Amino acid sequence: MAELKGLTALITGAAGGIGAAMAEGFAAAGARLALVDRVDASPLAERLGPEHRAFHLDLLDPAAIADLVPRIGAEMGIDLLINNAGFGIVFPAEEMRVEDWDRTMAINLRAPWLMAAAALPYLKRSGRGRIVNLASQAGVIGLEEHAAYGSSKAGLIGLTKVMALEWAKFGITTNAISPTVVETPMALVGWAGEKGERAKREIPVGRFAKPEEIAAAAIYLCSQGAGIVNGANLTTDGGRTIR
């Protein structure tokens, strides 16, 4: 499990849920971690080892992104960028909730673009840069009450393809991962009871994804062996989107 040894991985939304599983997996694979979150990720960084560091960042603030990412790049380098952080709020398309719409787009779509653009000089320097954007099955198929969220994730998949096209010449690959519901504490509350059981019946494997399964997909996309994979959207959804 030394596939990523000597590489620095910047992971957003790293303090909990899928991000924490990413941190565990990437550390086990040998990467040095820059754990970025709007809450304190330092306990996780300390537990994983002294070479890992935690940084505070509000992804709604473009100026903060422009300041922090070069600082991380200068201090640690950036070989792998995992745009994991996201904002999930659902409401019917008929409800004109402009503030919720704008927040969703800012965190789920604008922030990954700004993070990647800010990290680009360091990814170029790496010689084997990798960008992984966490999208969603909601960006591939229509889901009720997912107008804002689904649109943001569909946009992220589109953005992934453009970055993959433009930046491959620098030795950088850019890919997306589109999970079904992932068993994080927040998701298990939102998808509890009959709603969750109904959703599982729509998934051919009959269950939700586990955070460590999404982390494993990201580690694969960052591996040397996945160097030919570029502009892909890896659906980690148990077959949900093939229906």
Backbone bond lengths (Angstrom), bond angles and torsions (degrees), N, CA, C in turn:
res aa  C-N    CA-C-N  psi(-1)  N-CA   C-N-CA  omega(-1)  CA-C   N-CA-C  phi
1 M - - - 1.467 - - 1.527 110.92 -
2 A 1.325 117.42 39.71 1.461 120.51 177.08 1.521 110.58 -107.64
3 E 1.328 116.70 25.74 1.463 122.55 -175.90 1.522 112.05 -55.73
4 L 1.333 117.73 -35.76 1.461 121.56 -174.24 1.530 112.74 -108.72
5 K 1.308 116.70 17.27 1.469 120.99 -177.02 1.523 110.30 -60.14
6 G 1.317 115.71 134.06 1.450 121.46 178.56 1.514 114.00 88.11
7 L 1.327 117.59 -1.97 1.459 121.81 -179.16 1.524 110.25 -106.04
8 T 1.329 115.86 148.49 1.463 121.19 176.28 1.523 109.26 -103.52
9 A 1.318 115.77 128.12 1.466 122.40 177.80 1.515 109.59 -110.56
10 L 1.321 116.15 122.81 1.463 122.15 172.83 1.517 107.25 -96.16
11 I 1.319 117.23 119.08 1.464 123.17 -176.95 1.513 108.97 -118.86
12 T 1.323 117.86 122.53 1.465 120.72 176.08 1.530 109.33 -90.91
13 G 1.325 114.85 156.04 1.464 119.19 -177.55 1.511 111.47 61.40
14 A 1.337 115.78 39.73 1.459 120.98 -167.48 1.523 114.73 -86.94
15 A 1.320 118.56 -10.07 1.465 119.77 -169.94 1.520 114.09 -75.25
16 G 1.330 118.25 -22.60 1.462 119.50 -177.00 1.514 111.79 -158.10
17 G 1.329 115.46 176.38 1.461 121.43 175.33 1.515 112.86 59.88
18 I 1.334 116.24 -134.77 1.461 120.95 -179.38 1.528 110.21 -61.55
19 G 1.330 117.00 -38.23 1.455 120.37 -178.88 1.512 112.98 -60.03
20 A 1.320 117.09 -41.93 1.467 120.31 178.34 1.520 110.76 -65.81
21 A 1.337 116.75 -38.61 1.464 119.96 176.04 1.521 110.75 -64.80
22 M 1.335 116.51 -38.17 1.462 120.61 174.41 1.520 109.83 -59.50
23 A 1.321 116.51 -47.24 1.465 120.63 -179.02 1.524 110.99 -58.90
24 E 1.310 117.11 -46.70 1.464 121.20 178.92 1.523 110.72 -58.95
25 G 1.331 115.70 -47.48 1.456 120.07 -176.14 1.516 112.83 -67.86
26 F 1.331 116.95 -44.02 1.459 119.92 -178.85 1.519 111.03 -67.97
27 A 1.333 117.73 -36.46 1.463 120.45 176.36 1.523 110.36 -64.29
28 A 1.321 116.82 -42.65 1.462 120.82 178.54 1.522 111.49 -63.60
29 A 1.339 116.49 -29.93 1.467 120.77 178.88 1.525 112.37 -83.18
30 G 1.332 117.15 1.28 1.448 120.75 172.24 1.511 115.96 102.46
31 A 1.326 118.30 -1.46 1.463 120.55 -177.28 1.526 111.22 -76.74
32 R 1.306 115.29 150.69 1.458 122.27 168.36 1.523 107.26 -90.64
33 L 1.324 117.64 137.63 1.452 121.05 -167.93 1.521 113.14 -112.62
34 A 1.329 114.51 136.83 1.458 122.80 164.33 1.519 105.72 -109.48
35 L 1.318 117.12 103.96 1.459 123.09 -174.03 1.522 109.13 -94.49
36 V 1.313 115.87 114.26 1.459 122.33 -173.04 1.525 109.42 -113.08
37 D 1.325 115.95 131.08 1.462 120.00 178.72 1.521 108.36 -161.53
38 R 1.333 115.76 162.68 1.465 119.66 175.36 1.525 110.88 -82.77
39 V 1.327 117.46 -11.83 1.464 121.98 172.00 1.530 107.79 -111.22
40 D 1.310 116.04 172.01 1.458 121.17 -171.80 1.533 111.17 -75.16
41 A 1.330 116.35 114.75 1.462 121.30 177.29 1.524 111.79 -99.55
42 S 1.338 117.59 7.34 1.464 119.44 -176.00 1.529 113.74 -64.96
43 P 1.356 120.66 -34.59 1.468 117.39 176.50 1.528 112.59 -60.17
44 L 1.346 116.72 -38.49 1.464 120.06 177.64 1.520 110.42 -67.14
45 A 1.324 116.96 -43.69 1.468 120.01 179.37 1.518 110.85 -60.84
46 E 1.324 116.87 -43.30 1.461 120.57 -179.47 1.518 111.36 -65.09
47 R 1.316 116.60 -38.61 1.470 119.70 179.98 1.520 111.63 -66.98
48 L 1.323 116.81 -34.93 1.461 120.16 -176.54 1.523 112.57 -79.07
49 G 1.334 117.21 -21.72 1.459 118.03 176.10 1.510 112.62 139.92
50 P 1.341 117.13 158.39 1.466 121.57 -172.73 1.522 114.53 -67.99
51 E 1.319 118.33 -17.43 1.466 119.96 -179.21 1.524 112.77 -78.84
52 H 1.342 116.71 -11.54 1.455 121.13 -176.99 1.528 110.13 -96.04
53 R 1.340 116.35 148.58 1.457 120.45 -176.97 1.523 110.84 -133.37
54 A 1.314 115.57 151.77 1.459 122.40 178.80 1.527 109.56 -113.13
55 F 1.335 115.22 143.85 1.465 121.70 -179.56 1.522 109.51 -136.11
56 H 1.320 115.43 142.33 1.462 120.53 176.53 1.513 109.61 -92.23
57 L 1.353 116.21 134.68 1.455 120.34 178.22 1.519 110.18 -154.24
58 D 1.321 116.03 131.91 1.453 123.05 171.25 1.526 107.46 -97.13
59 L 1.315 116.87 110.16 1.459 121.40 -175.80 1.517 112.90 -69.10
60 L 1.318 117.91 -9.66 1.464 120.78 174.61 1.536 112.08 -77.67
61 D 1.315 116.99 -8.37 1.460 122.27 -173.68 1.531 110.44 -109.07
62 P 1.334 118.74 98.34 1.470 120.33 -179.74 1.520 113.29 -57.72
63 A 1.329 117.75 -37.25 1.460 120.28 -179.88 1.527 111.40 -64.71
64 A 1.329 116.50 -37.06 1.464 120.31 178.66 1.526 110.71 -66.76
65 I 1.337 116.94 -39.23 1.461 120.46 176.06 1.524 110.02 -61.84
66 A 1.324 116.33 -47.05 1.463 121.19 -178.24 1.520 112.01 -63.02
67 D 1.329 117.22 -26.25 1.462 121.45 178.64 1.520 112.06 -84.21
68 L 1.347 116.89 -45.57 1.461 120.08 -171.01 1.524 112.97 -75.68
69 V 1.323 117.90 -44.78 1.468 119.26 -173.00 1.529 111.81 -59.70
70 P 1.356 120.14 -46.87 1.467 118.26 176.08 1.528 113.24 -62.08
71 R 1.326 116.31 -31.58 1.465 118.65 177.94 1.527 110.98 -65.75
72 I 1.344 116.00 -43.14 1.467 119.68 175.65 1.524 109.95 -62.67
73 G 1.333 116.21 -44.08 1.453 119.90 -179.81 1.521 112.71 -59.84
74 A 1.340 116.45 -41.72 1.460 120.43 -179.80 1.516 111.89 -68.96
75 E 1.339 117.11 -36.14 1.461 120.75 -174.93 1.524 112.96 -86.07
76 M 1.349 117.18 -33.10 1.461 120.14 -171.97 1.522 113.60 -126.90
77 G 1.340 116.89 -16.11 1.449 119.46 -168.05 1.520 109.65 78.53
78 I 1.324 117.41 160.66 1.464 122.07 174.25 1.529 107.13 -138.05
79 D 1.317 116.29 111.85 1.463 122.51 176.37 1.520 111.53 -103.19
80 L 1.322 115.93 -33.12 1.457 122.62 -174.92 1.518 108.53 -131.31
81 L 1.322 116.68 126.62 1.465 121.15 177.07 1.515 108.31 -115.83
82 I 1.334 116.22 119.03 1.456 121.74 179.63 1.515 107.84 -111.39
83 N 1.324 116.41 101.78 1.466 121.62 177.87 1.526 108.50 -83.19
84 N 1.315 114.35 82.85 1.463 121.30 -175.05 1.529 113.09 -95.23
85 A 1.318 118.14 -32.26 1.472 121.11 -173.72 1.518 110.72 -59.70
86 G 1.314 115.26 142.37 1.457 119.84 178.27 1.513 111.19 -154.85
87 F 1.312 114.37 165.46 1.468 122.02 178.89 1.517 107.63 -124.92
88 G 1.322 116.33 123.12 1.455 120.35 -176.38 1.514 112.19 -118.73
89 I 1.317 116.09 106.48 1.458 120.68 173.24 1.519 106.53 -134.37
90 V 1.314 116.11 139.03 1.464 119.20 -176.69 1.525 110.11 -121.46
91 F 1.330 114.94 144.31 1.460 121.14 176.20 1.525 108.04 -164.16
92 P 1.331 117.67 155.15 1.460 120.67 -178.68 1.525 111.81 -63.50
93 A 1.318 115.74 149.39 1.459 120.76 -178.29 1.524 112.49 -61.88
94 E 1.321 117.46 -23.60 1.469 120.04 -178.27 1.524 112.57 -74.34
95 E 1.339 117.08 -16.69 1.459 120.59 -179.58 1.521 109.46 -87.04
96 M 1.309 117.18 115.90 1.465 121.77 -175.81 1.532 110.35 -85.01
97 R 1.318 115.11 70.05 1.464 122.17 -177.80 1.530 108.40 -91.65
98 V 1.304 114.80 79.42 1.460 121.46 -170.69 1.527 111.36 -62.81
99 E 1.322 117.28 -41.39 1.461 119.96 -178.69 1.522 111.16 -63.17
100 D 1.335 117.26 -43.08 1.461 120.82 178.27 1.532 110.94 -66.48
101 W 1.327 116.22 -39.34 1.467 120.89 177.56 1.527 110.09 -60.30
102 D 1.329 116.46 -49.61 1.464 120.71 -176.69 1.527 111.58 -65.07
103 R 1.315 117.35 -39.42 1.470 120.16 178.30 1.521 110.62 -64.32
104 T 1.334 116.37 -42.07 1.457 120.76 178.82 1.522 110.88 -60.32
105 M 1.330 116.55 -46.85 1.463 120.31 -179.32 1.530 111.20 -66.37
106 A 1.314 117.04 -38.16 1.463 120.25 -177.87 1.522 111.59 -65.20
107 I 1.317 117.37 -42.53 1.465 120.49 -176.74 1.526 111.44 -82.13
108 N 1.324 117.09 -42.66 1.464 120.32 -171.81 1.520 113.99 -85.17
109 L 1.323 117.70 -22.51 1.461 120.07 -174.98 1.527 112.55 -123.97
110 R 1.330 117.09 -51.52 1.466 118.70 -178.30 1.524 111.56 -66.31
111 A 1.326 117.29 -44.14 1.464 120.22 -176.08 1.530 112.51 -62.39
112 P 1.338 120.73 -45.68 1.471 118.58 176.34 1.520 113.47 -58.63
113 W 1.330 116.55 -37.73 1.464 120.21 176.83 1.531 110.64 -62.78
114 L 1.341 117.13 -48.77 1.455 120.82 -179.20 1.530 111.75 -65.27
115 M 1.322 116.98 -40.07 1.466 120.52 177.50 1.519 110.34 -60.60
116 A 1.334 116.53 -45.99 1.463 120.46 -177.77 1.524 111.20 -66.65
117 A 1.329 116.72 -43.06 1.461 119.75 179.81 1.526 111.13 -63.15
118 A 1.339 116.81 -40.35 1.464 120.74 179.15 1.523 111.85 -69.03
119 A 1.338 116.29 -32.51 1.468 120.54 -178.57 1.521 112.60 -83.74
120 L 1.320 117.96 -12.36 1.455 121.69 -171.59 1.531 113.69 -54.45
121 P 1.340 120.63 -45.71 1.469 118.27 -179.76 1.523 113.56 -57.30
122 Y 1.327 116.61 -34.69 1.467 120.95 -177.76 1.525 110.61 -80.89
123 L 1.327 117.09 -34.10 1.465 120.92 174.72 1.526 110.35 -65.70
124 K 1.328 117.53 -38.35 1.464 121.31 174.85 1.527 110.34 -61.02
125 R 1.306 115.65 -45.18 1.461 121.05 -177.89 1.526 111.20 -63.59
126 S 1.312 116.49 -30.28 1.457 121.10 -178.54 1.518 111.86 -60.49
127 G 1.323 117.05 -41.05 1.456 120.95 -175.59 1.514 114.16 86.35
128 R 1.337 116.76 -15.62 1.469 121.29 174.88 1.535 109.46 -144.54
129 G 1.306 114.96 47.29 1.455 120.24 -177.65 1.520 112.15 -63.76
130 R 1.305 114.48 148.61 1.470 121.52 178.03 1.526 108.66 -135.66
131 I 1.331 115.80 135.95 1.463 122.06 171.43 1.516 107.17 -121.53
132 V 1.327 116.38 129.95 1.460 121.93 175.34 1.521 107.68 -125.00
133 N 1.326 116.35 120.87 1.461 122.50 179.65 1.520 109.54 -105.36
134 L 1.320 116.92 126.96 1.458 119.87 179.76 1.522 109.05 -85.53
135 A 1.326 115.68 105.80 1.463 122.40 178.51 1.534 108.43 -97.06
136 S 1.312 118.54 -137.37 1.463 120.82 -175.86 1.524 109.82 -171.06
137 Q 1.332 115.30 155.88 1.459 119.51 170.72 1.528 110.83 -58.76
138 A 1.333 116.72 -25.38 1.465 120.83 179.54 1.526 111.96 -68.10
139 G 1.325 116.98 -15.49 1.452 120.77 175.26 1.513 112.87 -88.78
140 V 1.331 116.56 -3.31 1.470 122.11 -176.73 1.525 111.38 -111.94
141 I 1.333 116.48 -39.43 1.459 122.32 -179.73 1.525 109.08 -123.91
142 G 1.319 116.11 163.31 1.456 120.25 176.93 1.514 111.59 -82.69
143 L 1.313 116.43 129.73 1.461 122.48 175.69 1.518 108.33 -124.94
144 E 1.306 117.11 135.40 1.459 120.91 -179.77 1.526 111.42 -57.43
145 E 1.319 115.48 139.73 1.465 124.40 177.06 1.530 112.96 67.24
146 H 1.325 117.10 16.51 1.460 120.84 -179.12 1.531 111.64 -112.15
147 A 1.335 117.09 32.31 1.465 119.60 -177.11 1.528 111.62 -58.49
148 A 1.317 117.16 -52.75 1.467 120.59 -178.43 1.525 111.00 -71.84
149 Y 1.316 116.77 -50.50 1.460 120.65 -177.04 1.525 111.20 -62.40
150 G 1.337 116.65 -48.32 1.455 120.25 -179.71 1.515 112.16 -62.40
151 S 1.331 116.54 -40.61 1.468 119.78 178.36 1.520 111.27 -63.75
152 S 1.323 116.73 -40.52 1.467 119.60 179.84 1.525 111.08 -64.70
153 K 1.324 116.98 -39.16 1.459 120.11 -178.75 1.525 112.05 -76.20
154 A 1.333 117.25 -34.62 1.465 119.77 172.99 1.525 109.96 -62.65
155 G 1.328 116.28 -41.23 1.454 120.46 175.76 1.514 112.18 -61.97
156 L 1.341 116.76 -38.29 1.458 120.59 -179.86 1.527 110.92 -66.17
157 I 1.322 116.67 -37.57 1.471 119.83 176.16 1.528 109.82 -63.90
158 G 1.329 116.67 -41.94 1.455 120.14 176.44 1.514 112.29 -63.39
159 L 1.325 117.24 -43.04 1.457 122.01 177.64 1.526 110.68 -60.93
160 T 1.320 116.26 -40.45 1.465 121.36 178.36 1.524 110.79 -56.13
161 K 1.322 116.85 -43.28 1.462 120.67 -178.27 1.522 111.25 -66.27
162 V 1.318 116.94 -39.73 1.464 120.10 -179.84 1.530 110.41 -66.83
163 M 1.333 117.58 -45.49 1.459 120.14 179.08 1.523 110.43 -63.79
164 A 1.339 116.61 -38.53 1.467 120.16 177.82 1.518 110.86 -60.62
165 L 1.310 116.60 -40.47 1.459 121.88 -179.30 1.526 111.66 -69.47
166 E 1.328 116.30 -44.79 1.457 120.46 -173.80 1.527 113.41 -77.37
167 W 1.331 117.71 -30.84 1.457 119.62 -169.01 1.519 114.44 -107.96
168 A 1.333 117.53 -1.03 1.468 119.45 178.98 1.523 111.24 -60.50
169 K 1.324 117.16 -32.30 1.469 120.50 -178.72 1.517 112.55 -64.33
170 F 1.327 117.17 -14.30 1.458 121.44 177.36 1.532 112.15 -95.91
171 G 1.337 117.09 8.78 1.462 120.55 -177.27 1.515 113.22 79.39
172 I 1.325 116.48 17.39 1.468 122.13 -178.54 1.521 109.37 -105.33
173 T 1.309 117.55 131.86 1.455 120.79 170.29 1.521 109.39 -107.00
174 T 1.324 115.13 147.17 1.469 121.58 -179.87 1.519 108.17 -131.27
175 N 1.315 116.17 123.54 1.456 121.59 -179.04 1.523 110.60 -138.57
176 A 1.316 115.28 161.85 1.466 121.83 177.43 1.524 110.06 -117.60
177 I 1.315 114.76 157.75 1.466 122.37 172.27 1.519 106.89 -123.86
178 S 1.328 116.50 130.90 1.472 120.54 179.85 1.520 109.95 -120.73
179 P 1.336 116.74 95.39 1.458 119.98 -179.76 1.531 112.07 -82.67
180 T 1.312 114.09 161.20 1.452 120.78 160.40 1.531 107.77 -77.17
181 V 1.299 119.14 -167.98 1.469 121.34 174.92 1.530 108.88 -54.97
182 V 1.312 116.13 133.57 1.457 121.72 179.59 1.526 108.82 -109.52
183 E 1.316 116.35 138.48 1.467 121.44 -173.10 1.530 112.01 -76.63
184 T 1.315 115.92 67.67 1.461 121.42 169.26 1.525 107.91 -94.65
185 P 1.328 118.28 161.52 1.470 119.27 179.74 1.525 112.90 -54.96
186 M 1.324 117.89 -41.86 1.460 120.81 -179.06 1.528 111.57 -65.99
187 A 1.331 116.21 -42.93 1.461 120.07 -178.51 1.527 111.27 -67.28
188 L 1.317 116.27 -37.00 1.468 119.07 -178.80 1.521 111.75 -67.04
189 V 1.334 116.53 -27.15 1.467 119.72 173.96 1.525 109.69 -73.45
190 G 1.323 116.35 -46.10 1.458 120.66 -177.29 1.516 114.18 -69.14
191 W 1.344 116.03 -25.95 1.458 120.43 -177.72 1.527 110.95 -115.93
192 A 1.311 116.41 36.12 1.462 121.17 179.99 1.529 110.54 -82.41
193 G 1.336 114.82 165.52 1.461 120.82 172.27 1.512 114.23 66.13
194 E 1.323 115.31 -148.57 1.460 121.13 -175.78 1.523 112.00 -63.18
195 K 1.330 116.93 -34.47 1.469 119.54 178.04 1.529 110.39 -57.89
196 G 1.332 116.11 -45.59 1.455 120.26 179.49 1.514 112.50 -67.55
197 E 1.331 116.58 -42.51 1.466 119.40 179.90 1.523 111.35 -64.20
198 R 1.321 116.17 -37.28 1.466 120.39 177.10 1.522 110.81 -65.28
199 A 1.337 116.16 -40.72 1.466 120.28 178.71 1.529 110.90 -64.73
200 K 1.317 117.32 -39.99 1.467 120.36 179.27 1.526 111.49 -64.32
201 R 1.315 116.50 -32.86 1.470 118.92 178.83 1.526 112.07 -67.32
202 E 1.331 116.61 -19.95 1.466 120.83 177.33 1.526 112.17 -83.59
203 I 1.329 116.85 -9.16 1.465 121.98 -178.07 1.523 108.24 -100.62
204 P 1.329 119.37 119.78 1.463 120.23 -177.05 1.524 115.00 -53.06
205 V 1.337 118.82 -35.63 1.466 119.09 179.42 1.524 111.89 -79.19
206 G 1.332 117.85 -9.14 1.454 121.68 171.99 1.513 116.54 79.97
207 R 1.318 117.86 17.63 1.468 119.25 -179.76 1.518 109.50 -154.02
208 F 1.345 115.70 168.80 1.447 122.16 173.68 1.537 109.98 -83.58
209 A 1.313 115.91 169.61 1.461 121.06 177.86 1.524 110.58 -82.60
210 K 1.316 115.47 155.41 1.463 121.80 174.97 1.536 108.66 -101.10
211 P 1.333 117.48 145.03 1.464 119.44 -178.59 1.515 113.85 -53.14
212 E 1.324 116.80 -38.47 1.463 118.83 -178.00 1.532 112.10 -68.87
213 E 1.329 117.52 -22.51 1.458 119.96 175.99 1.527 110.92 -72.05
214 I 1.313 116.55 -35.93 1.462 120.13 176.88 1.526 109.57 -70.52
215 A 1.325 116.52 -39.27 1.461 120.02 176.42 1.524 111.01 -61.21
216 A 1.329 116.77 -40.80 1.467 120.24 179.51 1.517 111.25 -62.83
217 A 1.333 116.77 -37.59 1.465 120.11 177.25 1.524 110.77 -64.06
218 A 1.331 117.30 -41.28 1.457 121.02 179.35 1.526 111.46 -66.36
219 I 1.316 116.18 -40.39 1.461 119.98 178.47 1.523 109.91 -62.50
220 Y 1.321 116.85 -42.40 1.466 119.61 176.51 1.521 111.34 -58.42
221 L 1.330 117.84 -47.89 1.463 120.87 -178.02 1.521 112.12 -64.43
222 C 1.327 117.08 -23.61 1.465 121.22 177.96 1.524 112.62 -90.58
223 S 1.308 117.85 -5.78 1.454 121.10 -175.10 1.524 111.60 -76.67
224 Q 1.318 115.63 161.78 1.458 120.97 175.90 1.527 110.63 -61.87
225 G 1.327 115.59 -36.59 1.459 120.40 -177.71 1.512 114.54 -67.31
226 A 1.337 117.44 -17.59 1.464 121.07 179.37 1.522 111.66 -97.94
227 G 1.317 117.08 18.67 1.453 120.22 -175.59 1.518 114.84 -61.59
228 I 1.327 118.04 -22.53 1.464 121.73 179.55 1.528 111.78 -87.87
229 V 1.323 117.27 -9.04 1.468 121.53 -178.72 1.524 108.02 -86.60
230 N 1.324 116.54 115.77 1.458 120.60 -175.58 1.525 109.48 -149.29
231 G 1.323 116.06 129.49 1.456 120.93 -179.33 1.512 113.77 77.53
232 A 1.316 117.30 15.97 1.462 121.55 -177.82 1.524 110.98 -89.19
233 N 1.313 114.94 156.43 1.468 121.75 171.18 1.521 106.65 -119.80
234 L 1.320 116.27 101.81 1.459 121.99 -176.20 1.523 108.93 -82.18
235 T 1.326 116.89 109.43 1.465 120.77 -178.18 1.527 109.28 -85.29
236 T 1.315 114.74 109.07 1.469 121.99 178.84 1.521 107.05 -103.03
237 D 1.323 114.83 67.40 1.469 119.89 -166.75 1.513 114.07 -128.71
238 G 1.331 117.52 14.17 1.461 119.64 179.45 1.509 114.23 63.31
239 G 1.325 116.66 15.08 1.460 120.59 -179.06 1.516 114.73 93.93
240 R 1.343 117.49 8.44 1.469 120.37 -176.37 1.519 112.31 -57.23
241 T 1.320 118.19 -41.65 1.453 120.42 -172.90 1.526 114.21 -86.05
242 I 1.333 118.15 1.67 1.467 119.16 176.58 1.527 111.65 -87.33
243 R 1.323 117.88 -7.36 1.455 120.32 -177.31 1.530 110.74 -72.78
